[in-house]
């Protein structure tokens, strides 16, 4: 960890961190990469693997330049730009050119944003011939085809800067219009975009689909318009995806970007388009940054590693190379807020809690403070990807690998293409439903408080729950039919139910007292605990609670709970194609394979 200022628990009672801590971390990250810079300043070659694109030195320059630009634009020392200015002299001759669907298009956007943010300190001071050569390089992003997803926004940012600087104006303005028009059909509502035409809903919503249009508007001095409205709606659900300890949701690709997840929180404050109080914005962002830095995101040399909590190969993609993690620079968007902005001066506050259905992406967000979870009935990158295909994800668990026992899964084979069937509120809870084309199983989740009831209609021979890493051998406790909660948890201390009612299901305990329950509410199944030797991003091996066996009714109804104590569960009664859930407080829900049965109209 880098040297940091003293904590301020008066201003920031939750984390102790202030703007000065963010500045110190930015300076530390920049200082740590400097020994790896080439003599001409244009390339930074860090230790570690190369990506499939093999233009990682350019990534090292562009992504750390973005960090330096946020720091300087936020009032930091202009000297931080000196090596990047030198790099601009040689860069157009040594950087890989932009081509169709090639990685330099991504990096051209970061360079363009960095130059736009620091125009007075850097760009305006460059000789005219250097400006022309750099502009010519960036213009490659305007003339080539992006990957058909968030990449359309890279020519938008390159074009926005070039148009503002007076270079290739007609092409630049056309690229901006073209990119913004392309992402429009991907907006599904509830503040969420699909990352392309494949219903891929993940962190790219925050660190790309919302961030770039808002930065474009702010840097162009234009109204944020509908992009601000959508960002505000997005943050209403997205802010629930962080837990009180700074845990970020582990779901989707490019997770090695880590605390880039905070970028949209700050963008909302910048655009005055956020539902969060200023102290909440800083509280969530600071907790996220601090947690990663305290959980081995840095090498001993201060370099961001490829992984999650330390190096972790299954968190990576083919395009992940040694400089990829520095997209985390986007988190420092917050430094664009002046030091006297309420985000930096208000007393830190915890983020929101509760349950919210997001019908657009087909998700349920469930936040109980110390844990945030997402139930997935609509997000998929390609069938079979464990980073997308599982029924649920959280801030304290990661999916098991593609070659291991699948967690949060139903059936013996792949889930297949996910067809969402809706999501919505259900009293003080929420529901979401989907159909899995690969398995032919219709699934519904009903969430109240810390409980998720999973209802699967179809052939389900095995169902699994939350995978916990670092589970102790004595924590492999299995509750069988007729065994009381007290018996099933006597190796787990005080965690668990104490009312003595029968618990027939599988229970796994992590060393920090977090429990993972999978309890059948109907049918006669065999509970088990399965080992996933390859573990998750949170450690290895992992243990996975499971229920094995079929139900003659065609339904599999269970309660999946990730918590420190088991809350009261509903009972379930099957009647043909309907399941009646009766909760301990008397609330009744009637569920069909397509979702809750509508209440009769008065």
Order of alpha helices (4+ residues) and beta strands (2+ residues): alpha-alpha-alpha-alpha-alpha-alpha-alpha-beta-beta-alpha-alpha-alpha-alpha-alpha-beta-beta-beta-alpha-beta-beta-beta-beta-beta-beta-beta-alpha-beta-beta-beta-beta-beta-beta-beta-beta-beta
